[in-house]
Amino acid sequence: MDHDVYSFAVVMGVLGTFIAAMVGLFVASRFVLQRSKPRPMMPVDDERFARLEQAVDTMAIEIERMTEAQRFTAKLLNDRASAILPGDQR
């Protein structure tokens, strides 16, 4: 192979690699910059927050009712077990 053709091939290979690397860096930087932009905030909706607060309050009341029912059931079972088992007096 001729020396000039070989040199031309090397220069073109280096140039092609350089251009590909620059395009890759450009695409990667655009991707990183686009991902780092802050997302637009949703407007505050007072009505929506009021419904959310009401739902949380309702759930809290229901959980409290279930807890009281569980305590009552546990107390009844404990009293029943105490009445059935002789010698376990409290």
N, CA and C atoms as an extended XYZ file, in Angstrom:
270
Properties=species:S:1:pos:R:3:atomname:S:1:resname:S:1:resid:I:1 pbc="F F F"
N         0.838       -1.159        0.000 N   MET     1
C         0.000        0.000        0.000 CA  MET     1
C         0.895        1.238        0.000 C   MET     1
N         0.456        2.222       -0.712 N   ASP     2
C         1.213        3.463       -0.842 CA  ASP     2
C         1.216        4.204        0.502 C   ASP     2
N         2.320        4.853        0.801 N   HIS     3
C         2.465        5.558        2.063 CA  HIS     3
C         1.463        6.703        2.183 C   HIS     3
N         1.193        7.422        1.107 N   ASP     4
C         0.233        8.538        1.138 CA  ASP     4
C        -1.194        8.048        1.399 C   ASP     4
N        -1.556        6.906        0.785 N   VAL     5
C        -2.894        6.347        0.993 CA  VAL     5
C        -3.043        5.904        2.446 C   VAL     5
N        -2.018        5.289        2.998 N   TYR     6
C        -2.032        4.843        4.387 CA  TYR     6
C        -2.162        6.048        5.332 C   TYR     6
N        -1.427        7.110        5.105 N   SER     7
C        -1.492        8.313        5.936 CA  SER     7
C        -2.882        8.948        5.844 C   SER     7
N        -3.414        8.971        4.610 N   PHE     8
C        -4.756        9.523        4.433 CA  PHE     8
C        -5.784        8.700        5.211 C   PHE     8
N        -5.676        7.374        5.209 N   ALA     9
C        -6.597        6.501        5.923 CA  ALA     9
C        -6.493        6.724        7.434 C   ALA     9
N        -5.278        6.904        7.933 N   VAL    10
C        -5.086        7.151        9.360 CA  VAL    10
C        -5.700        8.483        9.759 C   VAL    10
N        -5.441        9.520        8.950 N   VAL    11
C        -5.990       10.842        9.255 CA  VAL    11
C        -7.521       10.796        9.227 C   VAL    11
N        -8.095       10.130        8.227 N   MET    12
C        -9.550       10.032        8.136 CA  MET    12
C       -10.124        9.226        9.303 C   MET    12
N        -9.444        8.191        9.729 N   GLY    13
C        -9.889        7.407       10.890 CA  GLY    13
C        -9.888        8.235       12.158 C   GLY    13
N        -8.808        8.999       12.362 N   VAL    14
C        -8.726        9.858       13.550 CA  VAL    14
C        -9.798       10.927       13.483 C   VAL    14
N        -9.975       11.538       12.309 N   LEU    15
C       -10.978       12.577       12.144 CA  LEU    15
C       -12.385       12.021       12.358 C   LEU    15
N       -12.679       10.862       11.823 N   GLY    16
C       -13.994       10.232       12.012 CA  GLY    16
C       -14.250        9.890       13.476 C   GLY    16
N       -13.220        9.381       14.154 N   THR    17
C       -13.355        9.070       15.575 CA  THR    17
C       -13.597       10.342       16.385 C   THR    17
N       -12.869       11.408       16.047 N   PHE    18
C       -13.036       12.686       16.748 CA  PHE    18
C       -14.452       13.224       16.556 C   PHE    18
N       -14.954       13.180       15.337 N   ILE    19
C       -16.298       13.697       15.055 CA  ILE    19
C       -17.352       12.849       15.786 C   ILE    19
N       -17.179       11.540       15.764 N   ALA    20
C       -18.128       10.664       16.467 CA  ALA    20
C       -18.105       10.933       17.969 C   ALA    20
N       -16.923       11.163       18.526 N   ALA    21
C       -16.822       11.459       19.956 CA  ALA    21
C       -17.487       12.794       20.278 C   ALA    21
N       -17.315       13.793       19.432 N   MET    22
C       -17.935       15.092       19.682 CA  MET    22
C       -19.459       15.003       19.598 C   MET    22
N       -19.966       14.253       18.629 N   VAL    23
C       -21.416       14.071       18.518 CA  VAL    23
C       -21.934       13.336       19.754 C   VAL    23
N       -21.233       12.318       20.191 N   GLY    24
C       -21.630       11.587       21.401 CA  GLY    24
C       -21.636       12.468       22.634 C   GLY    24
N       -20.617       13.308       22.780 N   LEU    25
C       -20.572       14.225       23.914 CA  LEU    25
C       -21.708       15.240       23.860 C   LEU    25
N       -22.022       15.729       22.664 N   PHE    26
C       -23.109       16.682       22.503 CA  PHE    26
C       -24.442       16.054       22.891 C   PHE    26
N       -24.689       14.845       22.410 N   VAL    27
C       -25.952       14.162       22.726 CA  VAL    27
C       -26.037       13.869       24.220 C   VAL    27
N       -24.941       13.425       24.807 N   ALA    28
C       -24.940       13.125       26.243 CA  ALA    28
C       -25.151       14.388       27.073 C   ALA    28
N       -24.525       15.491       26.678 N   SER    29
C       -24.700       16.731       27.439 CA  SER    29
C       -26.133       17.238       27.327 C   SER    29
N       -26.749       17.113       26.152 N   ARG    30
C       -28.150       17.525       25.998 CA  ARG    30
C       -29.057       16.671       26.878 C   ARG    30
N       -28.768       15.374       26.925 N   PHE    31
C       -29.556       14.467       27.758 CA  PHE    31
C       -29.430       14.836       29.235 C   PHE    31
N       -28.200       15.089       29.687 N   VAL    32
C       -27.973       15.433       31.096 CA  VAL    32
C       -28.618       16.772       31.424 C   VAL    32
N       -28.495       17.755       30.565 N   LEU    33
C       -29.104       19.061       30.822 CA  LEU    33
C       -30.624       18.979       30.840 C   LEU    33
N       -31.183       18.165       29.968 N   GLN    34
C       -32.633       18.036       29.927 CA  GLN    34
C       -33.140       17.327       31.179 C   GLN    34
N       -32.404       16.342       31.674 N   ARG    35
C       -32.824       15.627       32.878 CA  ARG    35
C       -32.663       16.471       34.131 C   ARG    35
N       -31.737       17.424       34.121 N   SER    36
C       -31.482       18.216       35.319 CA  SER    36
C       -32.400       19.431       35.429 C   SER    36
N       -33.201       19.707       34.417 N   LYS    37
C       -34.134       20.834       34.483 CA  LYS    37
C       -35.219       20.506       35.507 C   LYS    37
N       -35.611       21.494       36.312 N   PRO    38
C       -36.675       21.226       37.283 CA  PRO    38
C       -38.010       21.012       36.569 C   PRO    38
N       -38.766       20.096       37.084 N   ARG    39
C       -40.076       19.822       36.507 CA  ARG    39
C       -41.041       20.938       36.905 C   ARG    39
N       -41.981       21.254       36.042 N   PRO    40
C       -42.942       22.305       36.399 CA  PRO    40
C       -43.820       21.842       37.563 C   PRO    40
N       -44.034       22.734       38.511 N   MET    41
C       -44.843       22.425       39.683 CA  MET    41
C       -46.320       22.520       39.330 C   MET    41
N       -47.085       21.595       39.885 N   MET    42
C       -48.530       21.660       39.687 CA  MET    42
C       -49.081       22.786       40.564 C   MET    42
N       -50.074       23.484       40.090 N   PRO    43
C       -50.641       24.551       40.910 CA  PRO    43
C       -51.301       23.970       42.160 C   PRO    43
N       -51.239       24.726       43.241 N   VAL    44
C       -51.830       24.290       44.504 CA  VAL    44
C       -53.342       24.409       44.390 C   VAL    44
N       -54.007       23.316       44.703 N   ASP    45
C       -55.464       23.278       44.626 CA  ASP    45
C       -56.002       23.087       46.043 C   ASP    45
N       -56.544       24.156       46.631 N   ASP    46
C       -57.026       24.097       48.013 CA  ASP    46
C       -58.169       23.107       48.186 C   ASP    46
N       -59.014       23.022       47.197 N   GLU    47
C       -60.140       22.078       47.286 CA  GLU    47
C       -59.634       20.640       47.331 C   GLU    47
N       -58.624       20.365       46.543 N   ARG    48
C       -58.060       19.016       46.515 CA  ARG    48
C       -57.407       18.682       47.856 C   ARG    48
N       -56.687       19.645       48.433 N   PHE    49
C       -56.072       19.413       49.734 CA  PHE    49
C       -57.132       19.228       50.816 C   PHE    49
N       -58.243       19.934       50.714 N   ALA    50
C       -59.321       19.781       51.690 CA  ALA    50
C       -59.911       18.381       51.613 C   ALA    50
N       -60.107       17.871       50.398 N   ARG    51
C       -60.614       16.495       50.238 CA  ARG    51
C       -59.612       15.485       50.778 C   ARG    51
N       -58.331       15.725       50.528 N   LEU    52
C       -57.294       14.825       51.031 CA  LEU    52
C       -57.279       14.831       52.561 C   LEU    52
N       -57.380       16.000       53.160 N   GLU    53
C       -57.401       16.105       54.621 CA  GLU    53
C       -58.617       15.394       55.200 C   GLU    53
N       -59.760       15.545       54.561 N   GLN    54
C       -60.975       14.877       55.017 CA  GLN    54
C       -60.825       13.365       54.919 C   GLN    54
N       -60.211       12.880       53.833 N   ALA    55
C       -60.012       11.440       53.672 CA  ALA    55
C       -59.065       10.893       54.739 C   ALA    55
N       -58.014       11.632       55.052 N   VAL    56
C       -57.065       11.188       56.079 CA  VAL    56
C       -57.750       11.171       57.445 C   VAL    56
N       -58.557       12.182       57.744 N   ASP    57
C       -59.285       12.210       59.011 CA  ASP    57
C       -60.246       11.032       59.122 C   ASP    57
N       -60.939       10.729       58.030 N   THR    58
C       -61.870        9.610       58.027 CA  THR    58
C       -61.134        8.294       58.262 C   THR    58
N       -59.996        8.128       57.618 N   MET    59
C       -59.217        6.900       57.823 CA  MET    59
C       -58.725        6.794       59.255 C   MET    59
N       -58.318        7.913       59.838 N   ALA    60
C       -57.836        7.891       61.224 CA  ALA    60
C       -58.951        7.472       62.171 C   ALA    60
N       -60.154        7.972       61.948 N   ILE    61
C       -61.290        7.600       62.802 CA  ILE    61
C       -61.599        6.115       62.654 C   ILE    61
N       -61.587        5.627       61.418 N   GLU    62
C       -61.876        4.206       61.195 CA  GLU    62
C       -60.806        3.315       61.829 C   GLU    62
N       -59.561        3.709       61.730 N   ILE    63
C       -58.484        2.920       62.345 CA  ILE    63
C       -58.635        2.928       63.860 C   ILE    63
N       -59.019        4.066       64.422 N   GLU    64
C       -59.244        4.139       65.870 CA  GLU    64
C       -60.391        3.221       66.284 C   GLU    64
N       -61.454        3.196       65.495 N   ARG    65
C       -62.588        2.302       65.797 CA  ARG    65
C       -62.170        0.844       65.739 C   ARG    65
N       -61.378        0.481       64.740 N   MET    66
C       -60.916       -0.911       64.637 CA  MET    66
C       -60.024       -1.274       65.813 C   MET    66
N       -59.190       -0.338       66.239 N   THR    67
C       -58.299       -0.592       67.372 CA  THR    67
C       -59.107       -0.807       68.642 C   THR    67
N       -60.123        0.026       68.876 N   GLU    68
C       -60.971       -0.145       70.050 CA  GLU    68
C       -61.698       -1.482       70.006 C   GLU    68
N       -62.201       -1.883       68.837 N   ALA    69
C       -62.885       -3.172       68.706 CA  ALA    69
C       -61.924       -4.321       68.993 C   ALA    69
N       -60.681       -4.192       68.526 N   GLN    70
C       -59.697       -5.243       68.782 CA  GLN    70
C       -59.366       -5.322       70.274 C   GLN    70
N       -59.229       -4.182       70.938 N   ARG    71
C       -58.974       -4.183       72.388 CA  ARG    71
C       -60.130       -4.821       73.142 C   ARG    71
N       -61.349       -4.476       72.742 N   PHE    72
C       -62.523       -5.031       73.401 CA  PHE    72
C       -62.584       -6.545       73.219 C   PHE    72
N       -62.312       -7.009       72.002 N   THR    73
C       -62.321       -8.448       71.734 CA  THR    73
C       -61.234       -9.151       72.532 C   THR    73
N       -60.069       -8.571       72.599 N   ALA    74
C       -58.970       -9.168       73.372 CA  ALA    74
C       -59.332       -9.230       74.851 C   ALA    74
N       -59.999       -8.194       75.361 N   LYS    75
C       -60.416       -8.187       76.769 CA  LYS    75
C       -61.436       -9.288       77.024 C   LYS    75
N       -62.428       -9.423       76.127 N   LEU    76
C       -63.431      -10.477       76.284 CA  LEU    76
C       -62.797      -11.860       76.253 C   LEU    76
N       -61.871      -12.081       75.317 N   LEU    77
C       -61.212      -13.383       75.240 CA  LEU    77
C       -60.369      -13.654       76.482 C   LEU    77
N       -59.739      -12.640       77.011 N   ASN    78
C       -58.937      -12.796       78.224 CA  ASN    78
C       -59.832      -13.124       79.417 C   ASN    78
N       -60.969      -12.432       79.526 N   ASP    79
C       -61.901      -12.712       80.613 CA  ASP    79
C       -62.471      -14.121       80.494 C   ASP    79
N       -62.770      -14.530       79.284 N   ARG    80
C       -63.316      -15.869       79.050 CA  ARG    80
C       -62.288      -16.936       79.386 C   ARG    80
N       -61.034      -16.687       78.992 N   ALA    81
C       -59.979      -17.653       79.303 CA  ALA    81
C       -59.744      -17.732       80.806 C   ALA    81
N       -59.875      -16.632       81.524 N   SER    82
C       -59.689      -16.621       82.974 CA  SER    82
C       -60.804      -17.401       83.652 C   SER    82
N       -62.021      -17.317       83.121 N   ALA    83
C       -63.149      -18.025       83.701 CA  ALA    83
C       -63.042      -19.525       83.432 C   ALA    83
N       -62.505      -19.921       82.310 N   ILE    84
C       -62.415      -21.337       81.949 CA  ILE    84
C       -61.274      -22.022       82.678 C   ILE    84
N       -60.115      -21.387       82.760 N   LEU    85
C       -58.927      -21.990       83.370 CA  LEU    85
C       -58.958      -21.785       84.895 C   LEU    85
N       -59.105      -22.865       85.639 N   PRO    86
C       -59.085      -22.713       87.099 CA  PRO    86
C       -57.645      -22.479       87.590 C   PRO    86
N       -57.505      -21.774       88.644 N   GLY    87
C       -56.193      -21.535       89.230 CA  GLY    87
C       -55.505      -20.302       88.685 C   GLY    87
N       -55.966      -19.770       87.600 N   ASP    88
C       -55.375      -18.547       87.020 CA  ASP    88
C       -56.248      -17.375       87.434 C   ASP    88
N       -56.099      -16.983       88.670 N   GLN    89
C       -56.940      -15.905       89.203 CA  GLN    89
C       -56.182      -14.601       89.178 C   GLN    89
N       -56.893      -13.578       88.816 N   ARG    90
C       -56.240      -12.262       88.719 CA  ARG    90
C       -56.934      -11.295       89.612 C   ARG    90
